[in-house]
Amino acid sequence: MQRIVNRVLLGLAGLALMVTGGSVLAIGLGGSWPTWWIHDDKKDVLLSTAERTHYRDAGWWWPTVLAILAALVLLSLWWLAAVLRRRRLTEVLVDTGDGEGALLRGRAMESAVAGEAARLEGVERAQVTLTGRRTSPGARVQLLLQPHASPGDAVVRLTAEALTNARDSAGLKSLPTEVDLRAVKHRAERVN
């Protein structure tokens, strides 16, 4: 979902910049535009002196301008943080029982769960990504199923074997998991 929002926002911003910049360039090269457009002459400026100073004496003008600019800056920072945020958990805190704790590399746990899931009956390939916090991780599992595999059986085996082993070995109370099932593409079979 976030990837879609990111692409739509980037597309809209790019489209607005291209339309504005293209219109300024076209008018600067001598093209004509409708009378309602913001530019209508080769020597026209974006904001004239009269337009810039029209609301200067109004008490609401500067607070409104500053509020809009502050909102744009905050939205831009939020967007940047969302894009740069890590999607993958790098380590999991394992309770060792002595009050200390050990750190388990996230990639090691991902590869262990993926390897065990790939060995399940009916599973062609498995990919695991850990999410959440290191004290309460979650998992996203993508299973590529063989042509005649039962999705229900694959999920039951995944939960009973691979995920249970991972949860128990890391000493976690729970391991919330989101499973994405896909089937291997294969040719249609002929029926006689």
C-alpha beads as a LAMMPS data file, in Angstrom:
LAMMPS data file: protein, C-alpha beads

192 atoms
191 bonds

1 atom types
1 bond types

-500.0 500.0 xlo xhi
-500.0 500.0 ylo yhi
-500.0 500.0 zlo zhi

Masses

1 110.0

Atoms # bond

1 1 1 0.000 0.000 0.000
2 1 1 2.759 2.420 0.926
3 1 1 4.538 1.705 -2.348
4 1 1 1.386 2.675 -4.264
5 1 1 0.945 5.897 -2.267
6 1 1 4.615 6.730 -2.820
7 1 1 4.336 6.228 -6.581
8 1 1 1.097 8.210 -6.845
9 1 1 2.528 11.159 -4.876
10 1 1 5.721 11.149 -6.920
11 1 1 3.702 10.956 -10.149
12 1 1 1.431 13.844 -9.169
13 1 1 4.350 16.010 -8.064
14 1 1 6.219 15.230 -11.292
15 1 1 3.160 15.956 -13.423
16 1 1 2.557 19.310 -11.702
17 1 1 6.198 20.315 -12.138
18 1 1 6.226 19.258 -15.796
19 1 1 3.020 21.149 -16.623
20 1 1 4.179 24.312 -14.862
21 1 1 7.710 24.192 -16.238
22 1 1 6.529 23.249 -19.724
23 1 1 4.068 26.127 -19.813
24 1 1 6.714 28.628 -18.712
25 1 1 9.102 27.281 -21.351
26 1 1 6.472 27.320 -24.099
27 1 1 5.410 30.895 -23.317
28 1 1 9.060 31.950 -23.113
29 1 1 9.583 30.550 -26.611
30 1 1 6.655 32.571 -27.949
31 1 1 3.731 30.149 -27.596
32 1 1 0.245 31.333 -26.717
33 1 1 -1.856 30.068 -23.842
34 1 1 -5.413 30.722 -22.640
35 1 1 -6.088 34.008 -20.868
36 1 1 -6.803 32.300 -17.542
37 1 1 -3.325 30.727 -17.394
38 1 1 -0.852 32.201 -14.889
39 1 1 1.534 33.298 -17.663
40 1 1 0.433 35.055 -20.800
41 1 1 3.430 36.983 -22.100
42 1 1 7.078 36.324 -22.845
43 1 1 8.164 38.922 -20.278
44 1 1 5.578 37.902 -17.674
45 1 1 6.791 36.948 -14.194
46 1 1 5.363 34.303 -11.899
47 1 1 4.178 36.839 -9.301
48 1 1 4.039 40.531 -10.072
49 1 1 4.771 43.190 -7.445
50 1 1 1.056 43.897 -7.091
51 1 1 0.248 40.194 -6.594
52 1 1 3.056 39.745 -4.065
53 1 1 2.078 42.747 -1.921
54 1 1 -1.726 42.548 -2.289
55 1 1 -2.354 40.728 1.027
56 1 1 0.651 42.037 2.950
57 1 1 -1.423 44.215 5.280
58 1 1 -4.062 41.557 6.001
59 1 1 -3.575 40.000 9.449
60 1 1 -4.341 36.471 8.301
61 1 1 -1.896 36.377 5.369
62 1 1 1.473 35.604 6.974
63 1 1 0.189 33.104 9.572
64 1 1 -1.612 31.256 6.760
65 1 1 1.476 31.208 4.539
66 1 1 3.678 30.001 7.413
67 1 1 1.152 27.331 8.453
68 1 1 0.934 25.975 4.894
69 1 1 4.721 25.935 4.527
70 1 1 5.143 24.239 7.931
71 1 1 2.554 21.594 6.960
72 1 1 4.388 20.969 3.669
73 1 1 7.714 20.593 5.490
74 1 1 6.213 18.171 8.040
75 1 1 4.535 16.101 5.317
76 1 1 7.787 15.983 3.353
77 1 1 9.737 14.847 6.427
78 1 1 7.111 12.200 7.220
79 1 1 7.273 10.961 3.632
80 1 1 11.086 10.840 3.707
81 1 1 11.067 8.932 6.997
82 1 1 8.522 6.445 5.623
83 1 1 10.624 5.845 2.512
84 1 1 13.905 5.436 4.421
85 1 1 12.491 3.304 7.246
86 1 1 13.781 -0.243 7.363
87 1 1 11.225 -2.866 6.524
88 1 1 13.289 -5.758 7.792
89 1 1 14.091 -6.625 11.395
90 1 1 17.876 -6.893 11.854
91 1 1 17.946 -8.695 15.200
92 1 1 15.697 -10.552 17.645
93 1 1 16.191 -10.419 21.411
94 1 1 16.244 -13.953 22.813
95 1 1 15.532 -14.395 26.536
96 1 1 18.259 -16.658 27.916
97 1 1 16.618 -17.010 31.323
98 1 1 19.509 -15.511 33.297
99 1 1 18.236 -11.942 33.132
100 1 1 20.579 -11.025 30.316
101 1 1 19.527 -11.943 26.804
102 1 1 21.133 -12.722 23.492
103 1 1 20.735 -11.187 20.075
104 1 1 19.820 -13.409 17.156
105 1 1 20.497 -12.035 13.690
106 1 1 17.252 -11.480 11.830
107 1 1 18.646 -12.848 8.561
108 1 1 19.696 -16.056 10.304
109 1 1 16.199 -16.607 11.674
110 1 1 14.649 -15.724 8.303
111 1 1 16.824 -18.200 6.439
112 1 1 16.180 -20.947 9.024
113 1 1 12.398 -20.528 8.813
114 1 1 12.514 -20.239 5.002
115 1 1 14.648 -23.374 4.708
116 1 1 12.311 -25.372 6.926
117 1 1 9.246 -24.042 5.117
118 1 1 10.726 -24.882 1.702
119 1 1 11.148 -28.515 2.791
120 1 1 7.432 -28.860 3.576
121 1 1 5.358 -31.074 1.307
122 1 1 3.807 -29.106 -1.551
123 1 1 6.038 -26.041 -1.169
124 1 1 8.285 -25.149 -4.106
125 1 1 9.996 -22.117 -2.541
126 1 1 9.634 -19.989 0.607
127 1 1 10.716 -16.483 1.502
128 1 1 10.523 -15.024 5.024
129 1 1 10.860 -11.429 6.218
130 1 1 10.867 -10.502 9.899
131 1 1 9.000 -7.335 10.873
132 1 1 8.138 -5.516 14.076
133 1 1 10.443 -4.863 17.021
134 1 1 13.253 -7.009 18.301
135 1 1 11.329 -7.840 21.491
136 1 1 8.111 -8.733 19.664
137 1 1 8.849 -9.752 16.066
138 1 1 6.379 -10.747 13.411
139 1 1 6.901 -12.538 10.125
140 1 1 5.796 -12.206 6.525
141 1 1 6.008 -15.528 4.675
142 1 1 5.643 -15.967 0.939
143 1 1 5.079 -19.553 -0.162
144 1 1 5.264 -20.662 -3.776
145 1 1 3.168 -23.825 -3.920
146 1 1 3.556 -26.728 -6.312
147 1 1 0.754 -27.214 -8.884
148 1 1 -1.288 -29.788 -6.973
149 1 1 -0.545 -28.656 -3.414
150 1 1 -3.367 -27.907 -1.004
151 1 1 -3.080 -24.337 0.354
152 1 1 -4.823 -25.243 3.612
153 1 1 -2.470 -28.145 4.302
154 1 1 0.561 -25.978 3.477
155 1 1 -0.516 -23.283 5.962
156 1 1 -1.268 -25.859 8.685
157 1 1 2.157 -27.498 8.219
158 1 1 3.894 -24.116 8.120
159 1 1 2.244 -23.104 11.402
160 1 1 2.715 -26.465 13.149
161 1 1 6.314 -27.036 12.073
162 1 1 8.401 -24.108 10.811
163 1 1 6.810 -21.253 12.736
164 1 1 6.401 -23.215 15.957
165 1 1 10.065 -24.290 15.839
166 1 1 11.167 -20.690 15.215
167 1 1 9.024 -19.348 18.041
168 1 1 10.197 -22.002 20.496
169 1 1 13.877 -21.755 19.585
170 1 1 13.878 -17.960 19.956
171 1 1 11.904 -18.151 23.205
172 1 1 9.085 -15.956 21.903
173 1 1 5.591 -15.940 23.368
174 1 1 4.072 -15.423 19.937
175 1 1 5.151 -14.915 16.347
176 1 1 2.325 -13.206 14.418
177 1 1 2.617 -14.189 10.785
178 1 1 1.128 -13.030 7.510
179 1 1 1.257 -15.714 4.807
180 1 1 1.090 -14.990 1.074
181 1 1 0.359 -18.074 -1.039
182 1 1 1.060 -18.307 -4.752
183 1 1 1.007 -21.240 -7.110
184 1 1 3.726 -22.224 -9.558
185 1 1 2.698 -21.413 -13.103
186 1 1 2.345 -24.585 -15.122
187 1 1 0.869 -25.692 -18.398
188 1 1 -2.684 -26.921 -18.524
189 1 1 -3.086 -30.681 -18.393
190 1 1 -5.043 -32.567 -20.994
191 1 1 -8.005 -34.560 -19.872
192 1 1 -8.795 -37.745 -21.793

Bonds

1 1 1 2
2 1 2 3
3 1 3 4
4 1 4 5
5 1 5 6
6 1 6 7
7 1 7 8
8 1 8 9
9 1 9 10
10 1 10 11
11 1 11 12
12 1 12 13
13 1 13 14
14 1 14 15
15 1 15 16
16 1 16 17
17 1 17 18
18 1 18 19
19 1 19 20
20 1 20 21
21 1 21 22
22 1 22 23
23 1 23 24
24 1 24 25
25 1 25 26
26 1 26 27
27 1 27 28
28 1 28 29
29 1 29 30
30 1 30 31
31 1 31 32
32 1 32 33
33 1 33 34
34 1 34 35
35 1 35 36
36 1 36 37
37 1 37 38
38 1 38 39
39 1 39 40
40 1 40 41
41 1 41 42
42 1 42 43
43 1 43 44
44 1 44 45
45 1 45 46
46 1 46 47
47 1 47 48
48 1 48 49
49 1 49 50
50 1 50 51
51 1 51 52
52 1 52 53
53 1 53 54
54 1 54 55
55 1 55 56
56 1 56 57
57 1 57 58
58 1 58 59
59 1 59 60
60 1 60 61
61 1 61 62
62 1 62 63
63 1 63 64
64 1 64 65
65 1 65 66
66 1 66 67
67 1 67 68
68 1 68 69
69 1 69 70
70 1 70 71
71 1 71 72
72 1 72 73
73 1 73 74
74 1 74 75
75 1 75 76
76 1 76 77
77 1 77 78
78 1 78 79
79 1 79 80
80 1 80 81
81 1 81 82
82 1 82 83
83 1 83 84
84 1 84 85
85 1 85 86
86 1 86 87
87 1 87 88
88 1 88 89
89 1 89 90
90 1 90 91
91 1 91 92
92 1 92 93
93 1 93 94
94 1 94 95
95 1 95 96
96 1 96 97
97 1 97 98
98 1 98 99
99 1 99 100
100 1 100 101
101 1 101 102
102 1 102 103
103 1 103 104
104 1 104 105
105 1 105 106
106 1 106 107
107 1 107 108
108 1 108 109
109 1 109 110
110 1 110 111
111 1 111 112
112 1 112 113
113 1 113 114
114 1 114 115
115 1 115 116
116 1 116 117
117 1 117 118
118 1 118 119
119 1 119 120
120 1 120 121
121 1 121 122
122 1 122 123
123 1 123 124
124 1 124 125
125 1 125 126
126 1 126 127
127 1 127 128
128 1 128 129
129 1 129 130
130 1 130 131
131 1 131 132
132 1 132 133
133 1 133 134
134 1 134 135
135 1 135 136
136 1 136 137
137 1 137 138
138 1 138 139
139 1 139 140
140 1 140 141
141 1 141 142
142 1 142 143
143 1 143 144
144 1 144 145
145 1 145 146
146 1 146 147
147 1 147 148
148 1 148 149
149 1 149 150
150 1 150 151
151 1 151 152
152 1 152 153
153 1 153 154
154 1 154 155
155 1 155 156
156 1 156 157
157 1 157 158
158 1 158 159
159 1 159 160
160 1 160 161
161 1 161 162
162 1 162 163
163 1 163 164
164 1 164 165
165 1 165 166
166 1 166 167
167 1 167 168
168 1 168 169
169 1 169 170
170 1 170 171
171 1 171 172
172 1 172 173
173 1 173 174
174 1 174 175
175 1 175 176
176 1 176 177
177 1 177 178
178 1 178 179
179 1 179 180
180 1 180 181
181 1 181 182
182 1 182 183
183 1 183 184
184 1 184 185
185 1 185 186
186 1 186 187
187 1 187 188
188 1 188 189
189 1 189 190
190 1 190 191
191 1 191 192
